[in-house]
């Protein structure tokens, strides 16, 4: 990402949900790696943590996001990631990003909740953002090229939290094997698809 002063930087965010004492132990190695510009780790409320990145996406900017899980961090995947991280056309673009899913997330069975993709350790994301509408074509082109370059390392599926207007069929990919069960619930509680202003799961009958 880029600082308000225009310097290109790498940001690392971590979260330990549990005992603060244990959290300090778990995060020590990360905090001792290099000399950061700033170390903002501390005990904070969960809601504050959830809103930490809001300032990166203020109203009025154009945004284009893409995301999916990758199978692992091979040398080729890392090299591709770094190449595009150094060529973002907008100073407001945050990414590419990698999110590491582990801990409690990976200890729940894929069939226990709607979220199906617990077996993949990393989610790859591109959060492209720009101010001038005239820059849209340039930013869209870079985002799609970055996405295509990372596609060989991706797993099947999608992360529903970062879908935009794609809806079906990516909504199906986001829920994987759980989609049919969720569609049956939709049939029972919302057969007319009244709640549809989201990444919609259509009722089984309508689907």
C-alpha positions as CSV (number, residue, x, y, z in Angstrom):
1,X,0.0,0.0,0.0
2,X,1.0,3.7,-0.1
3,X,1.3,6.0,2.9
4,X,-0.4,9.4,2.9
5,X,3.1,10.9,2.1
6,X,3.3,8.7,-1.0
7,X,5.8,6.1,0.2
8,X,5.3,2.5,-0.9
9,X,5.1,0.2,2.1
10,X,4.1,-3.4,3.0
11,X,1.5,-3.7,5.7
12,X,1.1,-6.8,8.0
13,X,-2.0,-7.2,10.1
14,X,-2.4,-9.9,12.7
15,X,-5.1,-10.9,15.1
16,X,-5.1,-13.1,18.1
17,X,-8.5,-13.6,19.7
18,X,-8.0,-14.8,23.3
19,X,-5.8,-14.1,26.3
20,X,-3.7,-10.9,25.8
21,X,-0.8,-12.6,27.5
22,X,-0.9,-15.6,25.1
23,X,-1.5,-13.2,22.2
24,X,1.8,-11.3,23.0
25,X,3.6,-14.6,22.8
26,X,2.0,-15.7,19.6
27,X,2.7,-12.3,17.9
28,X,6.2,-11.8,19.2
29,X,8.0,-13.3,16.2
30,X,6.0,-11.2,13.8
31,X,6.6,-8.0,15.8
32,X,10.3,-8.6,16.0
33,X,10.7,-9.1,12.3
34,X,12.6,-6.0,11.0
35,X,12.1,-2.4,12.1
36,X,8.6,-1.3,11.2
37,X,7.5,2.3,10.5
38,X,4.8,1.8,13.1
39,X,3.7,-1.0,15.4
40,X,0.0,-0.7,16.1
41,X,-0.5,-4.0,17.9
42,X,-2.4,-3.8,21.1
43,X,-5.5,-5.0,23.0
44,X,-8.5,-3.5,21.2
45,X,-12.3,-4.3,21.0
46,X,-13.3,-6.6,18.2
47,X,-15.5,-4.0,16.6
48,X,-12.6,-1.6,16.5
49,X,-10.5,-4.2,14.8
50,X,-13.2,-4.8,12.2
51,X,-13.2,-1.1,11.3
52,X,-9.4,-0.6,11.1
53,X,-9.3,-0.5,7.3
54,X,-12.3,1.7,6.8
55,X,-10.2,4.8,6.0
56,X,-8.7,3.0,3.0
57,X,-12.1,3.0,1.3
58,X,-13.7,6.4,1.8
59,X,-16.9,7.3,0.0
60,X,-16.4,8.8,-3.5
61,X,-13.6,6.6,-4.8
62,X,-14.1,3.9,-7.5
63,X,-13.4,0.4,-6.4
64,X,-12.9,-2.9,-8.1
65,X,-12.2,-6.1,-6.0
66,X,-11.4,-9.6,-6.9
67,X,-10.5,-12.5,-4.5
68,X,-10.2,-16.2,-4.3
69,X,-8.3,-18.9,-2.3
70,X,-4.9,-20.1,-3.4
71,X,-3.6,-23.6,-2.8
72,X,-0.3,-22.4,-1.3
73,X,2.7,-20.1,-1.6
74,X,4.9,-21.6,-4.2
75,X,7.9,-19.7,-5.4
76,X,6.1,-19.0,-8.7
77,X,3.0,-17.6,-6.8
78,X,5.2,-15.3,-4.7
79,X,7.1,-14.0,-7.7
80,X,3.9,-13.2,-9.5
81,X,2.4,-11.6,-6.4
82,X,5.5,-9.4,-6.0
83,X,5.6,-8.4,-9.7
84,X,2.1,-7.0,-9.6
85,X,2.5,-5.5,-6.1
86,X,5.1,-3.2,-7.6
87,X,3.1,-2.1,-10.6
88,X,-0.2,-0.9,-9.2
89,X,-1.5,2.0,-11.3
90,X,-3.1,3.8,-8.3
91,X,-1.6,4.9,-5.0
92,X,-5.0,4.1,-3.4
93,X,-4.9,0.4,-4.4
94,X,-4.4,-1.8,-1.4
95,X,-2.9,-5.0,-2.5
96,X,-2.5,-7.5,-3.8
97,X,-3.3,-8.9,-0.3
98,X,-2.8,-12.3,1.2
99,X,-5.0,-13.4,4.1
100,X,-3.9,-16.4,6.2
101,X,-6.8,-18.5,7.5
102,X,-5.8,-20.8,10.3
103,X,-6.5,-21.5,14.0
104,X,-10.1,-21.8,14.9
105,X,-11.1,-21.3,11.2
106,X,-9.4,-24.5,10.2
107,X,-10.7,-26.6,13.1
108,X,-14.4,-26.4,12.0
109,X,-15.7,-28.9,9.5
110,X,-16.6,-27.4,6.1
111,X,-20.1,-28.8,6.4
112,X,-20.7,-27.2,9.9
113,X,-21.4,-23.7,8.6
114,X,-22.2,-21.9,5.4
115,X,-18.5,-21.2,4.8
116,X,-17.1,-24.1,3.0
117,X,-13.5,-23.3,2.1
118,X,-11.7,-24.1,5.4
119,X,-9.0,-26.3,3.8
120,X,-7.1,-23.5,2.0
121,X,-4.6,-21.5,4.0
122,X,-4.5,-18.3,2.0
123,X,-7.0,-16.0,0.4
124,X,-5.6,-13.8,-2.4
125,X,-7.3,-10.4,-2.9
126,X,-7.0,-7.3,-5.1
127,X,-8.5,-4.1,-3.7
128,X,-8.2,-1.7,-6.6
129,X,-9.2,1.9,-5.8
130,X,-8.9,5.2,-7.7
131,X,-10.3,8.7,-7.7
132,X,-10.4,9.9,-11.3
133,X,-13.1,8.1,-13.4
134,X,-10.8,8.6,-16.4
135,X,-8.4,6.2,-14.7
136,X,-11.0,3.4,-14.6
137,X,-9.9,1.5,-17.8
138,X,-6.2,1.5,-16.7
139,X,-7.1,0.2,-13.2
140,X,-9.5,-2.4,-14.4
141,X,-6.9,-3.7,-16.9
142,X,-4.2,-4.0,-14.3
143,X,-6.6,-5.8,-11.8
144,X,-7.8,-8.3,-14.4
145,X,-4.2,-9.0,-15.6
146,X,-3.1,-9.5,-12.0
147,X,-6.0,-11.9,-11.5
148,X,-5.3,-13.9,-14.6
149,X,-1.6,-14.2,-13.7
150,X,-2.5,-15.6,-10.2
151,X,-5.2,-17.9,-11.6
152,X,-2.9,-20.9,-12.0
153,X,-2.4,-20.9,-8.2
154,X,-6.0,-20.6,-7.2
155,X,-8.3,-23.2,-5.8
156,X,-11.8,-24.0,-6.9
157,X,-14.3,-21.7,-5.2
158,X,-14.7,-18.1,-4.2
159,X,-14.7,-16.0,-1.0
160,X,-18.2,-14.6,-0.6
161,X,-17.0,-11.7,1.5
162,X,-15.3,-10.1,-1.5
163,X,-17.7,-10.9,-4.3
164,X,-19.1,-7.8,-6.1
165,X,-22.0,-8.1,-8.5
166,X,-21.2,-11.6,-9.9
167,X,-23.9,-13.5,-7.9
168,X,-24.6,-16.8,-9.6
169,X,-22.6,-18.8,-10.5
170,X,-19.9,-17.5,-8.1
171,X,-22.3,-17.5,-5.2
172,X,-22.6,-21.3,-5.7
173,X,-18.8,-21.6,-5.8
174,X,-18.5,-19.5,-2.6
175,X,-20.7,-22.0,-0.7
176,X,-19.3,-25.2,-2.4
177,X,-21.0,-28.4,-1.3
178,X,-23.1,-26.4,1.2
179,X,-25.0,-24.6,-1.5
180,X,-27.8,-27.2,-1.9
181,X,-28.5,-27.3,1.8
182,X,-28.6,-23.5,1.9
183,X,-30.9,-23.4,-1.0
184,X,-33.3,-25.8,0.8
185,X,-33.3,-23.5,3.8
186,X,-34.0,-20.6,1.4
187,X,-37.0,-22.6,0.1
188,X,-38.3,-23.0,3.6
189,X,-37.9,-19.5,5.0
190,X,-37.8,-17.3,1.9
191,X,-39.5,-19.1,-1.0
192,X,-40.2,-15.8,-2.8
193,X,-36.6,-14.7,-2.7
194,X,-37.6,-11.5,-0.8
195,X,-34.1,-11.2,0.7
196,X,-32.2,-11.0,-2.5
197,X,-30.1,-7.8,-2.2
198,X,-26.9,-9.7,-1.5
199,X,-24.8,-12.5,-3.1
200,X,-28.0,-14.3,-3.5
201,X,-28.8,-18.0,-2.9
202,X,-32.0,-18.5,-4.9
203,X,-34.7,-20.9,-3.5
204,X,-34.2,-24.4,-4.8
205,X,-37.4,-24.3,-6.7
206,X,-36.4,-21.1,-8.5
207,X,-32.9,-22.2,-9.1
